[in-house]
Amino acid sequence: MSNSPALEAISWVERPVYPTVPVTVEYELTPLGRSPAGAVAGLRAWAYGRIGEIEAARREYDRRDAPGS
């Protein structure tokens, strides 16, 4: 569910439309859409702090699942 109508339907984004030529559309996060920012920031910090482990795991996965392995 990452397309804008779906996010608008669950009140995560607002989509004001302005009567210009061509039509201008802006996308804005609502307070509800901004609410997970702390959790996302925590996940981002966790991932950046373990980027070496994550990259090594991905290389191992790719090596293990490569054709002819």
C-alpha positions as CSV (number, residue, x, y, z in Angstrom):
1,M,0.0,0.0,0.0
2,S,2.5,2.6,-1.1
3,N,0.5,4.5,-3.7
4,S,-0.8,7.9,-2.9
5,P,-4.6,7.2,-3.2
6,A,-4.2,4.4,-0.6
7,L,-2.2,6.7,1.7
8,E,-4.8,9.4,1.3
9,A,-7.6,6.9,2.1
10,I,-6.0,6.1,5.4
11,S,-5.4,9.8,6.2
12,W,-1.6,9.6,6.0
13,V,-1.4,12.2,3.2
14,E,-3.4,15.1,2.1
15,R,-3.5,16.0,-1.6
16,P,-4.5,19.6,-2.2
17,V,-5.2,20.4,-5.8
18,Y,-4.9,23.9,-7.2
19,P,-6.7,25.1,-10.3
20,T,-3.7,26.1,-12.3
21,V,-2.7,25.2,-15.9
22,P,-1.4,22.6,-15.7
23,V,-3.1,21.5,-12.5
24,T,-0.9,21.7,-9.4
25,V,-1.0,18.9,-6.9
26,E,0.9,18.8,-3.6
27,Y,1.3,16.0,-1.2
28,E,1.6,16.6,2.5
29,L,1.9,14.2,5.4
30,T,-1.0,14.6,7.9
31,P,-0.3,14.5,11.7
32,L,-1.2,10.8,11.5
33,G,1.2,10.3,8.6
34,R,4.0,12.0,10.6
35,S,3.3,10.0,13.8
36,P,5.5,7.0,13.0
37,A,8.5,9.3,12.4
38,G,10.1,8.3,15.7
39,A,9.9,4.6,15.0
40,V,11.2,5.0,11.5
41,A,14.1,7.2,12.8
42,G,14.9,4.4,15.4
43,L,14.9,1.8,12.7
44,R,17.1,4.0,10.5
45,A,19.6,4.4,13.3
46,W,19.6,0.7,14.0
47,A,20.2,-0.1,10.3
48,Y,23.0,2.4,9.9
49,G,24.6,1.1,13.1
50,R,24.7,-2.4,11.7
51,I,25.3,-1.6,8.0
52,G,28.4,-3.8,7.9
53,E,26.5,-6.8,9.2
54,I,23.6,-6.2,6.9
55,E,25.9,-5.9,3.8
56,A,27.8,-9.1,4.9
57,A,24.5,-11.0,5.3
58,R,23.4,-9.9,1.9
59,R,26.7,-10.9,0.2
60,E,26.4,-14.3,1.9
61,Y,22.8,-14.7,0.8
62,D,23.8,-13.8,-2.8
63,R,26.7,-16.1,-2.7
64,R,24.7,-19.0,-1.3
65,D,21.8,-18.6,-3.7
66,A,23.9,-17.9,-6.8
67,P,23.4,-20.4,-9.7
68,G,25.8,-23.2,-9.4
69,S,26.3,-22.9,-5.7
